[in-house]
Amino acid sequence: MSIVARSRDRGVETLALDSPATRNALSAALVGELADALTDCGKDGDVRAVVLTHTGSTFCAGADLRDPPAPDALVALLRQIVELRKPVVARVTGHVRAGGLGLLAACDIAAASRESTFAFTEVRIGVAPAVISLTVLPRTDPRALARYYLTGERFTAPEAARAGLLTTYGDDVDAALAPVLDGLRRSAPQGLAETKALLTARVLEAFDRDAADLTALSARLFATPQAREGMTAFLERRDPVWVL
């Protein structure tokens, strides 16, 4: 059964994360299927741009703690979005947590509904937003981001836009995206590909420089006693032992 739904309208391919029972958590299966769908889009000359969206109330809840992807697979997926020779647009109408923010930041343009919420929850389970920093840090304001990286607090769409995680937001996300998609449909494929390459060069420098170290950091942290306690507490819906 597919967990990434596909549809197309006038050259725009929509890929919808379609595992609402797991809040579209990044399982090994979801990461693999999304990577395959993006590969297909990259090869298809009829696809001008990709919209990445979701079913259910959550865009992506982060890593699936019961079936996590290999760290290298997540790095490869994020890089694939950044390197794709076609614009990738995030469309969010719900909540985004942890690793889901890495997906959001990998996209070239990101739009959300006003009621969407966001949180870097890694610190609350004893780890750090390591791998997703490859896409998040080059595209956000460090001072605006520091509070949410360090506290794990939920924040709103206006705050996400101020930090640089969102391009736009509104009461109707499709209305906000309409001029964006119209502009992409009016743009030449070659022009889009080369302009995207200019915009993503700095992000790809971060992958080349930091991917191995951040992947190793993630693996080390997830193997610690604090992370085990944090993940167990999360799954048991209780506070971890360090909460004061």
ABEGO torsion letter per residue (X at the ends): XBABBBBBBGGBBBBBBBBAAAGGBBBAAAAAAAAAAAAAAAABAABABBBBBBBEABABAEBBAABBBBAAAAAAAAAAAAABABBBBBBBABBBBEAAAAAAAABABBBBBAABBBBBAAAAAGBBBAAAAAAAAAABBAAAAAAAAAAGBBBBAAAAAAAGABABBBABAAAAAAAAAAAAAABBAAAAAAAAAAAAAAAAAAAAAAAAAAAAAAAAAAABAAAAAAAAAAAAGBBBAABX
